[in-house]
């Protein structure tokens, strides 16, 4: 049984070299998914993570934040992923 090797993708050129493959499609989907990240906006007291903290538990307040840094690293813009 032969093992299928996957291309290592570090640059846009690496990605372009596998255009039309399932690996390319999967990588593009991952890049699109990287455009939004979750960020915790809850405010915590300075000693919240100390072992002796005895205040109330504070639930995270997660919001979606646009982060284009990963797609920009590969030479894409947000418009490249709009349908």
N, C-alpha and C positions, 0 to 999 in steps of 0.2 A: 504494500500500500504506500503510495507516494504522499508525502506531506506537501500541502500547498503552502507556499510562502507568501507572506504579505509584504508589500512594499513599505519601506520606512518613509514616512512623510514628515519632513522637517521644513520644507520650503514650498512656495507656490510651484516651482519647477518640478518638484517631486510629485505634487498633486496633478499637475498638467500631464505628466508622463503616464499616468494611469487613467486618463480621461476615458469614459465609456465603460469602465469596469464597475462591478458591484462595490468594490472597496472605495472607489472614487465617490459613488453615490452615498455610501455610508458616511464617509468623511465629510462630505458637503452637508449632510443632515446633522452631523455633530457640530459642525461650524455654525449652522443656523441656530441650533439649540443653545449655543454658547452666548448668543446675543442678549439674553436676559438671565440675570442672576438674582438670587434671593439675598436680601440684606436685612439684618435685624436692626430695627429702629427703636427697640425698647431702651429705656433709660434705667441704668442700674447704679446703686450706690457704690462708692469707691471700694468698700469692703465686701462686696457681694460674693466674690469667689473665695473669701477667707474661710478656713475650716470652722471658725467660731462665729460666723455670721448667723444671727438668730432672727432676722427679719423675715418678712413674707417672701414666698417664692414669686418671682416675676416671670411671667410668660413672655416668650419672644413675640415681637410684632414684626412679622416678615412682610416686606414689600418687594415688588418686582422692580429691578433697576436695570436699565439698558446699559450694556457694557460691550462695546464694539472692539475692544482691544485685541481679541483673538482673531476675528475676521480680518482686521486691519493688518495684523502680523503676516497674514497670507495674501495681502494685496487686494482684499475685497472691500466693498462698501455695503452699507445697509441696503441700498438699491439693488445690489446684485442678488439679494435673497427675497425680494418682493415678487409676489406672483402676479 
